[in-house]
Amino acid sequence: MLEASESLAKDYADYVDTLDLKLDDGTDLTSENLQSAIIDFLNSSLADAAKNVCEEQMKEDLAGNAMYSDTNTTELYNTNSEDWADFLEFDENGVPTITDYEQYLYFVSRNQPLKVTPAFSNAGLGNAQQNEDNLYGSEDKAYCPFTKYFWDNDKEKNGYGLDETGLTWDEYLATEEGQELTKQLEMSSPIPYLRSDKNGDSAPYWYVRHGMRDRDTSFALQTVLYYSLKNDDSIKDIDFLIPWLEPHSGDYDVQRAYAWLASILADADTE
């Protein structure tokens, strides 16, 4: 699993470097500064959360103490745990910032144990079967490895992979079947559409939430999505936050979502 993590991390870093994204100050977003961009994005969401969640409640939340009925407390690993290490620092206005990113990720994984690697799909790899997709393949083959790592390490007799085709990943992508896979991969992500002028118009209004304790999707992916939206001049409004201590769940932000929607519709009536 560590080998898979290292390989996929390298491939993702290479992918980020191809996107030509800009940060708010105009500098390039690259694999080298992606971590600092993630931390900045997290801290901006924390500053927003501090407007509605006071410092006292935040500290009680981190201690696992439910002061209010709607508080999202941490049940497994919190400030009362023997090996706890602080990762937040509050300023004089009660606004927290992340001071230890590695400890923050440790906090997230301790409270919601991580999935196997790769998490989204491991069909064909011969380890724990936690396959959540059947998106990629052809009419006569229900599943196809969809990254170089999957292609090189596929162990199933499914007509795919380096072991059965004798083709490298790049050689396979050059085939007619490989071109179909490339299109399927493109269609399953918003990024190719946001980063290209050839794939239609972008939706002008975006409302996105990814919980602060959500370990089902990487914070790196959310940060890249955020800056892909910010870099698209055709988009009129982006409401994108990482809500305080929310896990991988939904329906926790309904009132704010409807208020945002109402404001967008009101503005549309005046145009």
Buried (B, 14 or more C-beta within 10 A) or exposed (E): EEEBEEBBEEEBBEEBBEBEBEBEEEEEBBBEBBBEBBBBBBBBBBBBBBEEBEBEBBBBBBBBBEBEEEBBBBEEBBBEBEEBEEBBEBEEEBBBBBEBBEBBBBBBEBBBEEBEBBBBBBBBBEBEEBBEEEBBBBEEEEBBBBBBBBBBBBEBEBBBBBBEBEBEBEEBBEEEBBEBBEEBBEEEEBBBBBBEEEEEEBBEBBBEBBBBBBBBBBBBBBBBBBBBBBBBEEBBEBBBBBBBBBBEEEEBBEEBBEEBEEEBEEEEEEE
